[in-house]
Amino acid sequence: MRMLAEEAGLADAIEVDSAGTHDYEVGDPPDARSIAAASRRGVDISRQRARQVHAVDFEVFDYIVALDRGHRTILRNLAPLAARRRIHLLMDFAPGGPPDVPDPYYGSAEGFDPVRDQIERGVRGLLAHLRKEGLPAG
């Protein structure tokens, strides 16, 4: 969501990465439907490749953000005790909706756009939270 960070004036102040809790897709590109949904919004994710969460991620990142409660539980189980307080649900930053972002993988191509909308609401809320916490614009 680099574009949203740029809009918020935080692109130079934050580092964003993505990783999964399992190794099923490591090295693979995003689902073609996800690439298409991002492309419709002017974002090219076709060169991204899946990776699995590593122990060092809990040392490097100030926020570890899960899309659903199941993955949050897995991340908490993987994290050292001191890092567990930095694990959040994305939608906690966009109250008023469901706590979990659904996985559109098993649905139709049309399911990716509403999920992307939900993620964008969560990311906008997270960026607002970071600003409120005093993260300076880059």
N, CA and C of each residue as an Amber inpcrd file, in Angstrom:
protein
   414
   0.8190000  -1.1900000   0.0000000   0.0000000   0.0000000   0.0000000
   0.8670000   1.2600000   0.0000000   1.9330000   1.1490000  -0.7190000
   2.8940000   2.2510000  -0.8280000   2.2170000   3.5490000  -1.2890000
   1.2900000   3.4370000  -2.2200000   0.6100000   4.6120000  -2.7470000
  -0.1400000   5.3650000  -1.6400000  -0.7800000   4.6410000  -0.7340000
  -1.5000000   5.2780000   0.3670000  -0.5340000   5.9490000   1.3370000
   0.6230000   5.3240000   1.5490000   1.6420000   5.9390000   2.4070000
   2.1540000   7.2320000   1.7790000   2.3000000   7.2200000   0.4620000
   2.7200000   8.4410000  -0.2370000   1.6690000   9.5380000  -0.0740000
   0.3940000   9.1920000  -0.2370000  -0.6910000  10.1620000  -0.0700000
  -0.6840000  10.7680000   1.3320000  -0.3360000   9.9500000   2.3280000
  -0.3270000  10.4050000   3.7210000   0.9650000  11.1400000   4.0770000
   1.9010000  11.2120000   3.1250000   3.1690000  11.8750000   3.3860000
   4.1030000  11.0580000   4.2570000   3.8990000   9.7440000   4.2960000
   4.6870000   8.8770000   5.1660000   5.5710000   7.8880000   4.4080000
   5.6140000   7.9770000   3.1000000   6.3260000   6.9790000   2.3090000
   7.8000000   6.8680000   2.6830000   8.4310000   7.9810000   3.0200000
   9.8520000   7.9410000   3.3720000  10.0850000   7.5970000   4.8350000
   9.0070000   7.5880000   5.6340000   9.1400000   7.3570000   7.0650000
   8.8380000   5.9210000   7.4760000   8.2650000   5.1340000   6.5500000
   7.9030000   3.7600000   6.9100000   8.4420000   2.7700000   5.8920000
   8.6220000   1.5470000   6.3490000   8.9790000   0.4340000   5.4690000
   7.8390000  -0.5710000   5.5460000   7.3810000  -1.0050000   4.3980000
   6.2640000  -1.9400000   4.3260000   6.7490000  -3.2290000   3.6900000
   6.3430000  -4.3480000   4.2570000   6.6670000  -5.6520000   3.6950000
   5.4510000  -6.5490000   3.8930000   5.4460000  -7.6530000   3.2240000
   4.3380000  -8.5880000   3.3140000   4.8970000  -9.9960000   3.4200000
   4.2870000 -10.7920000   4.2910000   4.7260000 -12.1790000   4.4670000
   3.5500000 -13.0100000   4.9420000   3.5800000 -14.2740000   4.6080000
   2.5300000 -15.1920000   5.0160000   2.9410000 -16.0090000   6.2250000
   1.9640000 -16.6120000   6.8630000   2.2480000 -17.4410000   8.0350000
   2.6120000 -18.8720000   7.6600000   2.3700000 -19.2500000   6.4110000
   2.6860000 -20.6000000   5.9460000   3.6060000 -20.5250000   4.7290000
   4.1500000 -21.6550000   4.3670000   5.1140000 -21.6750000   3.2570000
   4.5210000 -22.2000000   1.9500000   3.1960000 -22.2650000   1.8530000
   2.5590000 -22.8620000   0.6820000   2.9520000 -22.2100000  -0.6380000
   3.0500000 -20.9220000  -0.6620000   3.2160000 -20.1890000  -1.9190000
   4.5680000 -19.4810000  -2.0320000   5.5060000 -19.7750000  -1.1570000
   6.7890000 -19.0670000  -1.1430000   7.4070000 -19.0320000  -2.5410000
   7.7740000 -17.8260000  -2.9720000   8.3750000 -17.6280000  -4.2830000
   7.3900000 -17.3930000  -5.4110000   6.1130000 -17.6180000  -5.1460000
   5.0930000 -17.4570000  -6.1840000   4.6260000 -16.0090000  -6.2850000
   4.1640000 -15.6050000  -7.4780000   3.5810000 -14.2660000  -7.6310000
   2.1810000 -14.2450000  -7.0260000   1.6040000 -13.0600000  -6.8660000
   0.2240000 -12.9790000  -6.3780000  -0.7430000 -13.6650000  -7.3490000
  -1.8980000 -14.0260000  -6.8430000  -2.9780000 -14.5750000  -7.6450000
  -3.2880000 -13.5850000  -8.7730000  -3.5480000 -14.1050000  -9.9680000
  -3.8280000 -13.2520000 -11.1250000  -5.0030000 -12.3100000 -10.8620000
  -5.9980000 -12.7650000 -10.1050000  -7.1520000 -11.9130000  -9.7960000
  -6.7490000 -10.7490000  -8.8880000  -5.8000000 -11.0000000  -7.9960000
  -5.3020000  -9.9410000  -7.1240000  -4.4860000  -8.9300000  -7.9220000
  -3.6800000  -9.4290000  -8.8380000  -2.9080000  -8.5440000  -9.7200000
  -3.8580000  -7.6510000 -10.5150000  -4.9350000  -8.2360000 -11.0370000
  -5.9080000  -7.4670000 -11.8250000  -6.6090000  -6.4260000 -10.9590000
  -7.0030000  -6.7930000  -9.7330000  -7.6790000  -5.8440000  -8.8430000
  -6.7570000  -4.6800000  -8.4970000  -5.5020000  -4.9570000  -8.2530000
  -4.5400000  -3.8850000  -7.9550000  -4.3210000  -3.0200000  -9.1910000
  -4.2110000  -3.6420000 -10.3330000  -3.9780000  -2.9160000 -11.5810000
  -5.1080000  -1.9340000 -11.8840000  -6.3450000  -2.3300000 -11.5620000
  -7.4880000  -1.4370000 -11.7860000  -7.3730000  -0.1620000 -10.9540000
  -6.5450000  -0.2090000  -9.9270000  -6.3260000   0.9680000  -9.0680000
  -4.9740000   1.6170000  -9.3320000  -4.3420000   1.2010000 -10.4180000
  -3.0740000   1.8120000 -10.8030000  -1.8630000   1.3040000 -10.0580000
  -1.9740000   0.1150000  -9.4640000  -0.8730000  -0.4510000  -8.6840000
  -0.4160000  -1.7430000  -9.3390000   0.8890000  -1.8610000  -9.5760000
   1.4530000  -3.0670000 -10.1810000   2.1000000  -3.9170000  -9.0920000
   1.4860000  -5.0660000  -8.7940000   2.0410000  -5.9820000  -7.7940000
   2.5700000  -7.2640000  -8.4490000   2.6570000  -7.2520000  -9.7680000
   3.0000000  -8.4750000 -10.4990000   4.4090000  -8.9950000 -10.1840000
   5.2980000  -8.1250000  -9.7280000   6.6670000  -8.5700000  -9.4450000
   6.8480000  -9.0340000  -7.9990000   5.8290000  -8.8730000  -7.1860000
   5.9350000  -9.3410000  -5.8030000   6.0170000 -10.8620000  -5.7850000
   6.6720000 -11.3820000  -4.7770000   6.7660000 -12.8210000  -4.5850000
   6.4770000 -13.1340000  -3.1180000   5.7760000 -14.2210000  -2.9120000
   5.3940000 -14.6120000  -1.5560000   6.6190000 -15.0380000  -0.7550000
   6.5950000 -14.6710000   0.5230000   7.6010000 -15.1410000   1.4600000
   6.9140000 -15.4640000   2.7730000   7.5720000 -16.2460000   3.5810000
   7.0330000 -16.6220000   4.8740000   7.6240000 -15.7140000   5.9530000
   6.8620000 -15.4710000   7.0010000   7.3370000 -14.6870000   8.1390000
   8.5820000 -15.3610000   8.7040000   9.5750000 -14.5400000   9.0460000
  10.8190000 -15.0150000   9.6570000  10.9420000 -14.4440000  11.0590000
  11.6910000 -15.1040000  11.9120000  11.8930000 -14.6380000  13.2870000
  12.4150000 -13.2050000  13.3230000  13.2680000 -12.8480000  12.3890000
  13.8460000 -11.4990000  12.3700000  12.7810000 -10.4310000  12.1370000
  11.6700000 -10.7660000  11.4940000  10.5960000  -9.8060000  11.2680000
  10.0910000  -9.2240000  12.5880000  10.0890000 -10.0380000  13.6420000
   9.6020000  -9.5850000  14.9420000  10.5860000  -8.6260000  15.6110000
  11.8150000  -8.6210000  15.1480000  12.8250000  -7.6890000  15.6570000
  12.8570000  -6.4040000  14.8400000  12.6230000  -6.5160000  13.5440000
  12.8080000  -5.3990000  12.6180000  11.5990000  -4.4670000  12.5700000
  10.3970000  -5.0120000  12.6000000   9.2000000  -4.2090000  12.3660000
   8.5290000  -3.7820000  13.6620000   8.1030000  -2.5080000  13.6970000
   7.4100000  -1.9630000  14.8640000   5.9640000  -2.4310000  14.9320000
   5.3680000  -2.6940000  13.7730000   3.9930000  -3.1780000  13.6820000
   3.9860000  -4.4380000  12.8260000   3.3660000  -5.4790000  13.3510000
   3.0950000  -6.6990000  12.5890000   1.5700000  -6.7340000  12.4770000
   1.0600000  -6.6900000  11.2500000  -0.3730000  -6.5240000  11.0480000
  -0.9480000  -7.7510000  10.3490000  -1.9190000  -8.3570000  11.0020000
  -2.5930000  -9.5380000  10.4570000  -3.9340000  -9.1370000   9.8570000
  -4.3580000  -9.8750000   8.8380000  -5.6420000  -9.5830000   8.2090000
  -6.8200000 -10.2880000   8.8770000  -6.5390000 -11.3240000   9.6650000
  -7.6390000 -11.9770000  10.3750000  -7.1520000 -12.5310000  11.7120000
  -8.1070000 -12.8800000  12.5570000  -7.7830000 -13.3300000  13.9080000
  -7.0120000 -14.6390000  13.9220000  -7.2590000 -15.5130000  12.9560000
  -6.5240000 -16.7750000  12.8930000  -5.0380000 -16.5420000  12.6510000
  -4.7400000 -15.6620000  11.7110000  -3.3380000 -15.3540000  11.4370000
  -2.7080000 -14.5690000  12.5810000  -3.4870000 -13.7360000  13.2400000
  -2.9580000 -13.0260000  14.4100000  -2.5530000 -14.0270000  15.4850000
  -3.3530000 -15.0530000  15.6960000  -3.0170000 -16.0810000  16.6830000
  -1.7300000 -16.8010000  16.2980000  -1.6040000 -17.1580000  15.0310000
  -0.3780000 -17.8230000  14.5640000   0.8220000 -16.9150000  14.7910000
   0.6990000 -15.6390000  14.4320000   1.8040000 -14.6990000  14.6150000
   2.1630000 -14.5540000  16.0880000   1.1750000 -14.4800000  16.9440000
   1.4540000 -14.3840000  18.3880000   2.1890000 -15.6220000  18.8880000
   1.8350000 -16.7760000  18.3570000   2.5230000 -18.0030000  18.7600000
   3.9600000 -18.0610000  18.2480000   4.2170000 -17.4500000  17.1100000
   5.5660000 -17.4220000  16.5450000   6.4510000 -16.3550000  17.1790000
   5.8390000 -15.2930000  17.6750000   6.5870000 -14.1250000  18.1410000
   7.2080000 -14.3430000  19.5100000   8.3740000 -13.7360000  19.7200000
   8.9140000 -13.6960000  21.0830000   7.9400000 -12.9020000  21.9620000
   7.9340000 -13.1810000  23.2370000   6.9940000 -12.5450000  24.1590000
   7.0180000 -11.0220000  24.0450000   8.1810000 -10.4230000  23.9550000
   8.3000000  -8.9660000  23.9040000   7.6900000  -8.3700000  22.6390000
   7.5780000  -9.1400000  21.5800000   7.0620000  -8.6230000  20.3060000
   5.5510000  -8.7770000  20.1720000   4.9290000  -9.5410000  21.0320000
   3.5060000  -9.8270000  20.8690000   2.6280000  -8.5940000  20.9360000
   3.0390000  -7.5790000  21.6820000   2.2380000  -6.3550000  21.8000000
   2.2270000  -5.5620000  20.4990000   3.1250000  -5.8810000  19.5690000
   3.2040000  -5.1700000  18.2960000   2.4030000  -5.8520000  17.1930000
   1.6820000  -6.9120000  17.5410000   0.8710000  -7.6400000  16.5640000
  -0.5670000  -7.1280000  16.6570000  -1.0880000  -6.6830000  15.5250000
  -2.4080000  -6.0600000  15.4740000  -3.2340000  -6.6590000  14.3430000
  -4.5480000  -6.4820000  14.4470000  -5.4420000  -6.7490000  13.3270000
  -5.5540000  -5.4760000  12.5090000  -5.4740000  -5.5890000  11.2010000
  -5.5740000  -4.4120000  10.3490000  -6.8610000  -3.6460000  10.6160000
  -7.9630000  -4.3620000  10.7240000  -9.2530000  -3.6930000  10.8340000
  -9.4760000  -3.0610000  12.2120000  -8.5870000  -3.2970000  13.1760000
  -8.6570000  -2.5620000  14.4360000  -8.4030000  -1.0720000  14.1960000
  -7.7570000  -0.7540000  13.0880000  -7.4620000   0.6340000  12.7480000
  -8.5860000   1.2650000  11.9270000  -9.6100000   0.4870000  11.6030000
 -10.7720000   0.9920000  10.8570000 -12.0300000   0.4280000  11.5160000
 -12.3380000   0.9220000  12.7190000 -13.4820000   0.3670000  13.4500000
 -14.8010000   0.5650000  12.7120000 -15.7490000  -0.2560000  13.0790000
 -17.0760000  -0.1520000  12.4960000 -17.3810000  -1.2380000  11.4910000
 -16.3960000  -2.0130000  11.1370000 -16.6110000  -3.1000000  10.1860000
 -16.2500000  -4.4290000  10.8350000 -16.2690000  -5.4680000  10.0590000
 -15.8930000  -6.7730000  10.6000000 -14.4100000  -6.7830000  10.9800000
 -14.0300000  -7.5740000  11.9850000 -12.6340000  -7.5870000  12.4260000
 -11.6930000  -8.2760000  11.4420000 -12.2210000  -9.1900000  10.6590000
 -11.3870000  -9.9760000   9.7530000 -11.5650000  -9.5360000   8.3040000
 -10.4600000  -9.5480000   7.5660000 -10.4960000  -9.3590000   6.1210000
 -10.6540000 -10.7510000   5.5190000 -11.6930000 -10.9920000   4.7420000
 -11.8850000 -12.3350000   4.1770000 -10.8480000 -12.6340000   3.1000000
 -10.5540000 -13.8980000   2.9450000  -9.6380000 -14.3380000   1.8930000
 -10.4640000 -14.6030000   0.6410000 -10.2620000 -13.8210000  -0.4170000
 -11.0850000 -13.9770000  -1.6160000 -10.6220000 -15.1110000  -2.5300000
  -9.5800000 -15.8120000  -2.1650000  -8.9530000 -16.8040000  -3.0300000
  -9.9450000 -17.8430000  -3.5620000 -10.8450000 -18.3100000  -2.7010000
 -11.7530000 -19.3940000  -3.1110000 -13.0360000 -18.8960000  -3.7700000
 -13.1540000 -17.5900000  -3.9410000 -14.3380000 -17.0390000  -4.5780000
 -14.0680000 -16.6470000  -6.0200000 -14.9250000 -15.7970000  -6.5130000
 -14.8040000 -15.3420000  -7.8990000 -13.8780000 -14.1250000  -7.9750000
 -13.5430000 -13.7290000  -9.1700000 -12.6810000 -12.5720000  -9.3890000
 -13.3010000 -11.3070000  -8.8100000 -14.6280000 -11.2200000  -8.7990000
 -15.3090000 -10.0360000  -8.2820000 -15.0820000  -9.8540000  -6.7780000
 -14.6980000 -10.9090000  -6.0790000 -14.4800000 -10.8210000  -4.6340000
 -13.2240000 -10.0720000  -4.2460000 -12.3090000  -9.8550000  -5.1820000
 -11.0530000  -9.2010000  -4.8500000 -11.2010000  -7.6980000  -4.6540000
 -12.0890000  -7.0570000  -5.3880000 -12.2520000  -5.6050000  -5.2490000
 -12.8150000  -5.2030000  -3.8820000 -13.8740000  -5.8470000  -3.3840000
 -14.3540000  -5.4610000  -2.0510000 -13.3110000  -5.7240000  -0.9580000
 -12.5380000  -6.7890000  -1.1110000 -11.4860000  -7.0730000  -0.1420000
 -10.4220000  -5.9830000  -0.2080000 -10.0820000  -5.5810000  -1.3970000
  -9.1050000  -4.4920000  -1.5630000  -9.6460000  -3.2030000  -0.9410000
 -10.9370000  -2.9210000  -1.1070000 -11.5470000  -1.7490000  -0.4740000
 -11.4020000  -1.8220000   1.0460000 -11.6860000  -2.9770000   1.5970000
 -11.5970000  -3.1630000   3.0480000 -10.1560000  -2.9680000   3.5230000
  -9.2110000  -3.5360000   2.8000000  -7.7950000  -3.3800000   3.1690000
  -7.3910000  -1.9100000   3.0950000  -7.8390000  -1.2140000   2.0840000
  -7.4990000   0.2060000   1.9690000  -8.0530000   1.0020000   3.1460000
  -9.2750000   0.6890000   3.5930000  -9.8290000   1.3690000   4.7800000
  -8.9460000   1.1050000   5.9900000  -8.5290000  -0.1400000   6.1450000
  -7.6630000  -0.4840000   7.2690000  -6.3160000   0.2140000   7.1950000
  -5.7310000   0.2580000   6.0140000  -4.4230000   0.9090000   5.8400000
  -4.5460000   2.4100000   6.0890000  -5.6030000   3.0310000   5.6020000
  -5.7940000   4.4610000   5.8710000  -5.9020000   4.7180000   7.3750000
  -6.6040000   3.8420000   8.0680000  -6.7090000   3.9630000   9.5190000
  -5.3710000   3.7560000  10.2050000  -4.6020000   2.7970000   9.7420000
  -3.2660000   2.5520000  10.3080000  -2.3740000   3.7630000  10.0800000
  -2.4010000   4.3310000   8.8820000  -1.5790000   5.5050000   8.5970000
  -1.9930000   6.6890000   9.4770000  -3.2920000   6.8710000   9.6840000
  -3.7590000   7.9380000  10.5730000  -3.2640000   7.6870000  11.9950000
  -3.2860000   6.4400000  12.4220000  -2.7780000   6.0730000  13.7520000
  -1.2960000   6.4100000  13.8690000  -0.5300000   6.0810000  12.8410000
   0.9000000   6.3660000  12.8680000   1.1580000   7.8720000  12.9570000
   0.3830000   8.6510000  12.2350000   0.5170000  10.1120000  12.3120000
   0.1930000  10.6110000  13.7170000  -0.8740000  10.0510000  14.2840000
  -1.2830000  10.4460000  15.6310000  -0.2040000  10.0810000  16.6540000
   0.4770000   8.9770000  16.4150000   1.5530000   8.5360000  17.2980000
   2.8180000   9.3860000  17.1430000   2.7840000  10.2970000  16.1770000
   3.9090000  11.2130000  16.0100000   4.9160000  10.8320000  14.9520000
   4.5590000   9.8830000  14.1040000   5.4830000   9.5200000  13.0250000
   5.5660000  10.7120000  12.0660000   6.7600000  11.2260000  11.8750000
   6.8820000  12.4180000  11.0250000   6.7540000  12.0600000   9.5470000
   6.2910000  13.0160000   8.7900000   6.2700000  12.8560000   7.3420000
   7.7050000  12.8320000   6.8540000   7.9440000  11.9810000   5.8520000
   9.2970000  11.7930000   5.3470000   9.7310000  12.8300000   4.3610000
